[in-house]
Amino acid sequence: MAQNYYDEFVKLPLDKMAQKMEDMTFLYNETRVPKKHYKEKLSVAVE
């Protein structure tokens, strides 16, 4: 079975996930959302 981007993405550490999300957002709409924003959202505890 072929791997997709998600398969590799979920293996990344939090900091690199946030950076990749920042990069994807910019590619979509040339909008700069800081990595810090995504890092905070990914760090929230889920109950």
HELIX and SHEET records of a PDB file:
HELIX    1   1 TYR A    5  PHE A    9  1                                   5    
HELIX    2   2 LEU A   14  ASN A   29  1                                  16    
HELIX    3   3 LYS A   35  LEU A   42  1                                   8    
END                                                                             
